């Protein structure tokens, strides 16, 4: 399990390093080269997201008592992924001095006005991007809380299931004990009944013997 996670982790590190390098080169490229590089980085970002998903699945399979360290690392990787996406969006609307001069030309006030307009549009795009990133982070945090809540719920259900089994076993033992007590009570009642019957028989026999003896004595005395 951990070896699979570490393998994905190494692939993610190599891929993000390559993406970071390419993002830094994007503003310096010509429009055609930039378009090609942007497409390449977008593809690699998707690959990085897939790696994160695989790592997330691996973490969910790790026992809860050992999951904390991996969860913390996943949180760090997701933050790194968010920063990469933000840097990439900024690099797509950034231009090097050479490319900017080529786009604007060198015609005084018109170029300056276009540059100001371009900067305003860029600032507006960056502001929107940052708002989207904040919303994305909030959604990510909400998702993480939901996952952790689900895990806690599953553990609670497992504990409740174990407790229910223990209660059922205890109830069965009580039933067996009650049955044994009932059986013992019936046996004792039967023994007591037989003892009483035996004592009654002994008393009757004793009375018969005494009467017989008295009768014999009476007959003997009367005969004399």
N, C-alpha and C positions, 0 to 999 in steps of 0.2 A: 504493500500500500504506500508507505512513505517513499520508497524508491521511485514509484511512478510519479508521485508529486514532485520529487526533486528533479526528475527528468524534465517534466513540464516547466519547472522553475528555471532550469538552465536554458531551455529553449526560449523562454520568455525574456530572460536577461539578454541573450544574444540578439534577439529580434528588436527589443526596445532600444538597445545601443545603436543598432543600425538605423532604426527610425529616427532617433535623435540626431544622428549625423546627417541624414538626408534632409531633415527639417531645417537644419542650419544652412544648408546649401540652397534651399528653394528660392529665397529672395534674390540671390545673385544670378539666377539663370535667366536666359532669354525666354520670351513668352512660350515658344514651342517646347523648349527644354523643360520649362516650368510645368507645363501641362502634362508632359510625360512623367515627370518626377512626382507630381501630385497624385496621378493615377497609381503610381507604384507605391507611394506611401499609404494611400487609402487601402490598397490591397493588404499591405503588411499590418496596418492597424486592425483590419478584420481578422487576420491570422492571430494577432495578439489577443483580441477579444475571445476568440475560440479557445486559445490556451488558458485564459482566465476561467472560462466556463468549465474546461476539463479539470483544472486545479480545484475549482469550487466543488465539483462533484466528488473529487477524491477526498476533500476535507470532510464532506458530509458522511463519508464511509468510515472515518476515523472515530474510535470510541470517544465518548464525551469527555472522559477524564484526561485524554491526551490531545483534545482538539484545540485548546486555547492558544497554544503557540502558533499553530497553522492558521487559525482564524486571524490572529494579529498580522501575520505575514501577508495573508490575502488582502486585508484592509490596506496595507501599505502598497501592494501591487495595484490595487484598484485606484488608489490616489495617484500613483505614478501614471497609470493609464489615462486618467482624467487630465493630468498636466500635459501629457503628450498630445492629446486631442486639442487642448487649448492652444498649445504652442503651434500645432500644425495649422489651425484656423488662422492664427495671427500671421504665420509665415506666408499663407496664400495671398494675403492682401498687403504684404510688405514688399517693398522694392528697394533694390540697391541704388546707389547714386547714379550709376551708369544707365540702368534700365529706366529710372525715373526721368533722367534728362532726355533719353531717347523718346519716351512717351510724350513728354511735355514740349520738347523742342527748346528753343532759346529765343523766344519772342517777347521778352519783357513782362509787362503787366498781365498779359493773357496767360502766360505760363505760370506766373505767380498766383493768379486767381484760380487756375486749374489745380495748382498744387494745394492751395488752401482748401478748395472744395474736396480734393482727394483725401486730405488729412481729416476733414470733418466726416466724410463718409467712412473712413477707416475707424475713427474714434467711435462713430455710431455703431459700426459693425462689431467692434471690440466690446462695447458696452452690452450689446445684445448677446454676444457670445458669453460674456461673463455671467449675465443673468441666466442664460440657459445652463451654464455649468453649475451655478448655485442650485438651480432647480433639480438638475441631474444628481447633484450630491445629496440633496434632501431626499430625493426618491431612492437613492442608493442606501442612505441611512435607514429610511423606512423599510426597505426590503430586507436589510440586514436584521433589523429589529423583529420583523415578521418571521424570518427564518429562525432566529434564536428563540422567539416565543413558541414557534412550532416544535422546536427541539425540546424545550422545557415541557410543553404539553405532552409530547410523546413519552418523556421520562416519567411524568406524573401518571399517565395512563398505565405505563408498565408497572409502576409502584402500586397503583390501585389494584391492578390485576393480580400481582403477587399477594397483596393483603387480602383480596377476596378469596384467593385459593387457601391462604392460611386460615381464614375464618371458616371456610367450608370444611376444611380438614378438622378443625376444632369442633365444629358442630357435629360432624360424623362421629368423632370420638365421644362426645357427650351422649349422642344417641346410643352408641354401643354401651357406654357406661350405664345409661338408664335401663337398657335392655338387660344387662347383666344384673343390675340391682333388682329389677323386677323378677328375674329368674331366681335369684338368691332368696328374695322375699317369699316366693311361692314354695321353695324348698324348705325354708325355715318354718313356714306355716304348716306344711305337711308333717314335718318332724314333730312340731309341737302338738298337732292333733293326735298323732300316733302315741306320743308320750301320755297325753291325757287319757286316751282310750285304754292304754296299758294299765294306768293307775286305777281307772274305774274297774277294770277286770280284776286287778289284785284285791281291791276293796271288796268286790262281790264274792270272790273266792274266800277271802278272809271271813266274811260274814257267814258264808255257807259252812266253813269249817267250824266256826264258833257255835253256830246253831246245832251242827251235828254233834259236837262235843257235849253241849248242854243237854241235848236230847238223850244222848247215851247215858249221861250222868243221871238224868231224871229217871230214866227207865230202870237203871241199876238200883237207885235208891228205893224206888217204888217196889221193886221186886223183893227187897229185903223186908 
